[in-house]
Amino acid sequence: MEIRTATDADWPGIWPILRWVISTGEHFTWGPDTTEEWARGKWMTGRTIVAVDPDGTIVGTAYTMPNQPGHGAHVANAGFAVAPEHGGRGIGRALGERALADAAADGYRAMQFNAVVSTNAPAVKLWLSLGFEILATVPEAFKHPTEGYVGLHVMHRSL
C-alpha cells in the first residue's frame, strides 16, 4: 500500500468512501444530505492524502488543515475515512501516522480532533494508541442511528 498526496484526479476514488461513511450516520457529524460538491470542498482543502492498493484502488483517505483560523492556525485538524471492505488492515493507522508526520513537517504544534464519536471504538482506540488524549467528552452531542444520543470526544496530541 502506498500513501501519497491526493490530486483532483483521485476524487472519483475518494467520494465513494466518504459517501459510505456519511451514509452510515455512525462516524461523521455530516448529515445524510451532504452533497458531493460540499464534501469535495471540505475534504480537498488543505493537505489531502490517499492510501492506494498496488492495483491502484484508493482504500482510504485523510485531510489535514488548520483547526481554527488566525491565532488558532498552529493546531491542525484532520479527518479520516477507510473503505469498509478494507477495514482492519492498518490503513487508518498508516493514514494517521502520515497525517501526524505531515502536520509536524508543516509546522503545526499539535493536532486536535473536535468530534470523535464516543461509540466509534476502533477510532478511539487508534487515536489513543497514537498518543492522543481525550480532553473532554460533550455528552449527547451526536445522534447515532442505533445507539441514540452519544458523546463526542475532543482529542488532542502535541506534535
Helices and strands as residue ranges (DSSP letters): E 2-5, G 8-10, H 11-24, H 36-43, E 47-52, E 58-66, G 70-72, E 75-82, G 84-86, H 91-105, E 110-117, H 121-129, E 133-144, E 148-158
